């Protein structure tokens, strides 16, 4: 079996990132998001230079939590689409 690695052009990558941002903004605006206590607890960890990993069962709100924590100066990318 041969492994094929693709290279994404810059304009294509920008299109994908913009599309993901728009989809998440639409989802957040459409759904009733319940604020969770964990969001404030995790927010305090963001000042650490370490990597923050969010783990949980399917459909438990991991992506929404990551999006809400990301802020304006961060980039949220979903690699599992």
Buried (B, 14 or more C-beta within 10 A) or exposed (E): EEEEEEEEEEEEEEEBBEEBBEEBEEEEEEEEBEEEEEEEEBEEEEEEEEEEEEEEEEEEBBBBBBBBBBEEEEEBEEEEE
